[in-house]
């Protein structure tokens, strides 16, 4: 029996302030899928991700998670999705370790995964630093570590490579490809050209 898509959008229509943002939009996200959402500024890339996550209500159409109409943003106990948006959602007054430990404890992350994720992003030397000391690129790398700790199968990423240099952008590409290869799935809104295999493109006009 064929498994149901992790996420499915059926002819969804969204408007903001009475202005149509997108209409008749369809998407199917299965395990191991990477969908890159492309479009010019104002085309609705961020709004689309927020509709899928349940932050915004669509005017028409249907969004299904594992074949059910649910609002994943409001069921955090199920760990259905991980979100990385324009804001990093980290506490600048806390240390890097304290920030990561909060999520590791929340998700019951194994110590081995915690350590391997920190080492993969070369962050061991920053663990006792207050986050406020980090550069914009280092803060973004910290968020990638948080993604790696998450048990969620579905990742929603909104311009995740902002502030990343070429070397760390390559690490990001490796992280999302590995997540998909292990049965996860990603929807990523980006202007960048990513060097990853077997992705799909969803264009928003």
C-alpha positions in Angstrom: 0.0 0.0 0.0 1.4 3.3 -1.1 2.1 5.7 1.9 0.3 9.1 2.0 2.3 12.2 1.2 3.9 13.9 4.3 2.3 17.2 3.1 -0.1 17.9 0.3 -1.5 21.3 -0.9 -4.5 21.1 -3.1 -5.5 24.1 -5.1 -4.8 26.5 -2.3 -5.7 30.2 -2.6 -4.3 32.8 -0.2 -4.9 36.6 0.0 -3.6 39.3 2.3 -5.4 42.6 2.9 -7.8 41.6 0.1 -4.9 41.2 -2.4 -4.5 37.7 -3.9 -1.0 36.4 -3.2 -1.3 33.0 -5.0 -4.1 30.8 -6.3 -4.6 27.2 -7.5 -1.3 26.2 -6.0 -0.5 22.5 -5.7 2.3 20.6 -4.0 3.0 17.1 -2.9 5.9 16.4 -0.5 6.9 12.8 0.1 9.8 11.3 2.1 13.2 12.2 0.6 11.7 15.2 -1.4 13.5 18.5 -1.6 11.2 21.3 -3.0 12.8 24.6 -3.8 10.2 27.4 -3.9 11.3 30.1 -6.3 9.8 33.5 -7.2 10.5 37.2 -7.2 10.1 39.3 -4.0 6.5 39.6 -3.1 5.4 36.4 -5.0 4.4 34.7 -1.7 7.2 32.3 -0.9 7.1 33.0 2.8 3.3 33.1 2.9 3.2 29.8 1.2 5.5 28.2 3.8 3.4 29.7 6.6 0.2 28.4 5.1 1.7 24.9 4.9 2.8 25.2 8.6 -0.6 26.4 9.7 0.5 29.9 10.7 -1.8 31.4 8.0 -5.3 30.2 6.9 -5.8 29.6 3.2 -9.0 31.2 1.7 -9.6 28.2 -0.6 -8.2 24.7 -1.1 -6.9 22.0 1.3 -3.7 21.3 3.1 -3.1 17.8 4.4 -0.5 16.4 6.7 -0.2 12.6 6.4 -3.6 12.7 4.7 -5.3 14.6 7.6 -6.4 18.2 8.0 -4.4 19.4 10.9 -2.5 22.5 12.0 1.1 21.3 12.7 2.2 24.7 14.1 -0.2 24.1 17.0 0.7 20.5 17.7 4.3 20.8 18.8 4.2 17.6 20.8 4.1 15.7 17.6 7.3 17.2 16.3 5.9 17.4 12.8 8.0 20.2 11.4 11.1 22.3 12.0 11.1 25.9 11.0 13.9 28.3 10.0 12.7 31.7 8.9 14.2 35.1 8.6 14.6 35.4 12.3 17.0 33.0 14.0 14.9 32.4 17.2 17.8 32.2 19.5 18.4 34.0 22.8 21.3 36.5 22.5 21.9 36.7 26.3 22.3 33.0 26.6 25.4 31.0 25.6 25.6 28.9 22.5 25.5 25.8 24.8 22.5 27.0 26.7 20.6 27.7 23.5 21.3 24.3 22.1 20.7 22.5 25.4 17.2 24.0 25.6 16.2 22.4 22.3 18.2 19.2 23.0 16.3 18.7 26.3 13.0 19.6 24.7 13.5 17.0 22.0 15.3 14.4 24.1 18.2 14.5 21.7 20.9 11.9 22.2 24.2 13.2 23.4 26.0 11.6 20.4 23.8 13.5 18.0 24.3 16.7 19.9 28.1 16.4 19.8 28.3 15.2 16.2 26.1 18.2 15.1 28.2 20.7 17.0 31.4 19.2 15.5 30.0 19.1 12.0 29.4 22.8 12.0 32.8 23.4 13.7 31.1 25.1 16.7 32.9 23.5 19.7 35.0 26.6 20.3 31.9 28.8 20.6 29.9 26.8 23.1 30.5 29.1 26.1 30.2 32.3 24.1 27.0 34.4 24.5 25.1 34.3 21.3 25.3 38.1 21.2 29.1 37.8 20.5 28.5 35.8 17.3 28.5 37.2 13.8 25.4 37.0 11.6 26.9 34.1 9.7 27.8 32.3 13.0 24.2 32.7 14.3 22.9 31.2 11.1 25.2 28.2 11.5 23.9 27.9 15.1 20.4 27.6 13.6 21.6 24.8 11.3 22.8 22.9 14.4 19.4 23.3 15.9 17.8 21.9 12.7 20.1 18.8 12.9 18.9 18.2 16.5 15.2 18.3 15.6 13.3 15.0 15.3 10.9 16.5 12.8 10.8 14.8 9.4 9.7 18.0 7.5 11.8 21.1 7.4 10.5 24.5 6.2 13.3 26.8 5.4 12.9 30.5 4.4 16.1 31.9 2.8 18.2 29.7 5.0 21.6 30.6 3.4 21.3 34.3 4.3 24.7 35.4 5.7 26.4 32.1 4.9 29.7 32.2 3.0 30.6 29.7 0.3 32.1 27.2 2.6 29.2 27.2 5.0 26.7 27.2 2.2 28.2 23.9 1.1 27.8 22.6 4.6 24.1 23.6 4.5 23.7 21.8 1.2 25.2 18.7 2.8 22.9 18.9 5.8 19.7 19.1 3.9 20.7 16.4 1.4 21.6 14.1 4.3 18.2 14.8 6.0 16.3 14.0 2.9 18.4 10.9 2.2 17.5 9.6 5.7 13.7 9.8 5.0 13.1 13.5 5.8 11.7 16.2 3.5 12.4 19.9 2.9 10.5 22.8 1.5 13.0 25.7 1.0 12.2 29.2 -0.2 15.4 30.6 -1.7 16.8 33.0 -4.3 20.1 31.0 -4.3 21.1 28.3 -6.6 21.8 25.3 -4.4 24.1 22.5 -5.5 22.0 19.5 -4.4 20.7 16.4 -6.2 17.2 15.4 -7.1 15.3 18.5 -6.1 12.0 19.8 -7.4 11.2 23.4 -8.2 7.9 25.2 -7.4 7.7 28.5 -9.2 5.4 31.3 -7.7 4.5 33.9 -10.2 
